[in-house]
Amino acid sequence: MNARLLGIMLMVGSVAVALNSFRSDYSFDLVSSIAMLLWCIGGICGLIGLLRLNALGQNPVARTAAFLPIFGFATIVVSDTLRIAGIIPLGTPVNNALAAIGWVAILAGMLVVSILTVAARTWTGWRRFVPLLTVILIPLAFGLGSLTGETRMSGALAYVGYILLGYVIATADPVPHLQTAVTA
């Protein structure tokens, strides 16, 4: 798959979960689970797109760090799939543990990915800071939602960083050769 399609898949999944937050009967039902599955699959695609674009650099260790948030997205996919299938009901310790492991891996992994993207200097300007928005906007949005009581808007705001990251991936050109960093 090319990076353009991978970025579009991230945007579609992120828009789906953002729009789901506006539902008046928002709960962990089938529609919410499908929206979350679309977002997680899009997240995996987006990270593969980052790797294809050499956004993390060419260092194998740095590129391996992208698999931490991929693991987190995959864990949430497993959790939601088992919940949809009725194997693990919502609120059980196994479901809660899988969801917690997934979210911690996503947030910690995206923080590492965003630091590596900034350090790699393959993207210029505002594009190289977009992965950092994915980490900053989720706690910021839910904090604002708790303060204002407007959880629908905060739920949608939390995924704006992923929509923007999908746009950046879909419109970026791959960097075939990375420039060596200049040290002072």
N, C-alpha and C positions, 0 to 999 in steps of 0.2 A: 504494500500500500504506500502511496505517496503521502507526504506530510500534509498536503492540502486536505485530503480526505480525512486524515487522522484529526486534524484541527477542527474540521467541520463536525466530526462525531463528538468531540469534546464540547463544542458549542451547543449541539442539539441536546445532549444529555444534561448540560448545565441549565439550559433554558427550560427543559422539562421539569427538573427539580425546583427551579425558581418559580415557575408558574404553579406548581403543586402547592407551594406555600401560601398561595392566595385562596385556596379552597376554604369555604366556610366550615366544612366538617372535617378539617385536617386531622387525621389520626393515622395510625400505622395500619392502614387497610391495603387492599390490593393495588389501588391506583398509586398510593404513596410508595409502595414497594417497587412497583414497575418504574416509577420516576427515579427512585434511588438506584435501581439496577442500571438504568440508562446512563445516569451520571457516573456511576462507578466504571462501567464499560467505556464510556467516553473518557474518563480519567486515565484509564490504562492506555487507551489509544493516544491521548495527548502526551503522555510520558514517552511512549514509543516514538511519537513525532519529535519530541525534544531530542531524543537520542539520534534519530535519523538526520536531524538538522545540525548535529554537532553543537548544540547549544550548551552542553555541559563540558565541552572540550573533548580532547582525544585521549586523555589519561584514562586507562582502564579502571582504576580505582574510583575516579570521579563518575565515570559512566555507570559503574555498578551501584552507586548510591541511588540511582533512579529506581532501583528495584525495591527500595523500602516503601515508598508510597504506592508502588504497584502491588506490593504485598498487602498493604492496607486496603486498597480498593478491592482486591481479590477476596480478602477476608470478609468485607461487607457484602460482596456478591454471594459468598457462601452462606453467610448469616441470613440474608434476605431470601435466598432461594430455599433454604431449609424451613424458614418461617412460612413462605408461600405454600410449600408442599405440605405443611402441617406436621413436620417431623419435630421441629423445635418451636413451641409456642412463644409468643412475645412475653418478655418479662422473666423467662427462666434464666438461671445462672449461666447456662451455656450460651444462650442468645446474647445476654448482656456482656459476657466476656468477649465473645467474638466481635460485637459492635465496638466495645471499648478498645480492643486490640487494633481493630481496623482504623478507628478515628485517631488513635495515638500515632499509628504508623503513617497515616496520611499527613497529619499536621507536622510531625517531626521530619518525615521524609521530604515534604514540600519545602520545609525550612532549609534543609540541607541542599535540595535541588536549587532553590532560589539563590543561596549563597554561591553555589558552584556556577550557576548561570552568570551571576554578576562577575565572578572572578575569571571566568573563561574569556570574557570580552569578545565573544563571537557575534553577539547582537549589539547594536549601538543605540544610543539614545534611550528613550523611555521603554523600549521593548525588553531590554535586559532586566528591568525591575518588575515586570509584570508577574513573574512567578512568585515574587514576594507578596503581591496583593492577595494571592490565594491563601496565604497563611495569616495575613493581617486582618482581612475582611471578615472571616468567620467569627472569631471571638469578639471583634468590634461590633459586628452586626447583632449578634445575640446579646451583647452587653447593652447596646442601645435599645434593643427590643425589650429587655428587662426593665430598663429605666423608664421608657415611654409607654410600655404596655402594648405596643403595636408589634405583635409577633409576626404578622403576615409580611409586612414590609421588611422586617429584619431578616426573615427567612429568605426572601428574594435577594436582598442585598448581600447575603453571605456568599452567594454563588456568582456574583458579578465578576469577581476576579478570575474564575474559571472560564466564563464566557469570553472575557478579554484575552485570556491565555490561549483559548482555542482560536480566536481571531489572529493572534500573533503567529501561532503555529501554521495556520492555514495560509497566511500571506507572506511568510518569511522565505527567503531563499537559503538553500543549504550552503554551508561554508565548507568547501572541499579541503582547504588547507588552512590550518589555524596559524595565526601569527604568534611568534614567540613573545612572551611577556618581557617587557623592558624593565630591568631592575635598576634601581638607583644606587 
